[in-house]
């Protein structure tokens, strides 16, 4: 069975929340992490 993949391109609003969080003081102790922003294509 071939998985169905949504053919939708992302935009800045899709990842803006995590970027804003990582730039805030609340993310002080987060480091060395890889945040996947592929829309789930590599899951």
DAZIFEN-V504064 format. One line per field, one symbol per residue. ss: DSSP state (h for helix, s for strand, l for the rest). A space follows every 50 residues. Layout:
ss: ???
//
This chain:
ss: lllllllllllhhhhhhhhhhhllhhhllllllllllllllll
//
